[in-house]
Amino acid sequence: MQSQKAAEKQVRSWGFDHVFTWTDRPNAYYAPHTHTGLTTHLILRGELTITYPNDDEPKKETFGVGSRIDVDAKRLHEVWIGTEGCTYVIGE
């Protein structure tokens, strides 16, 4: 696992200006929602599961340490955090 500082630097290198690290409690849940712009998530610890309810055939995908998840602007998504919680760097 890379350090938080290195991970934030990496996310900035992808072209994101607003970069921060976030930690969710175990089993947290985010109801379907959107963001105004493209967002990325680089997982440092734990895992999260995401689905896109408006897809023709929605499926849940689980991502762990080292994974990058990009969510397009205004794309409806729903997220479940794993049993150990999850720490990730967000780029907006």
QUIDA-V601274 format. One line per field, one symbol per residue. phi: phi as a letter, one per 20 degrees, with the letter a starting at -180 (. if undefined). burial: b if it has 24 or more other ideal C-beta (glycine too) atoms within 12 Angstrom, else e. A space follows every 10 residues. Layout:
phi=???
burial=???
This chain:
phi=.efgffffff fffeoeeecb dccdfgmfbd fgbccfcgcc cdfdbnbcdc bdgefgcgce cdccgnfdcd cfgmefbccc effdnbdbed dc
burial=eeeeeebbee beeeebeebe bbebeeeeeb eeeeeeeebb bbbbbbbbbb bbeeeeeeee eebbeebbbb beeebebbbb bbeeebbbbb be
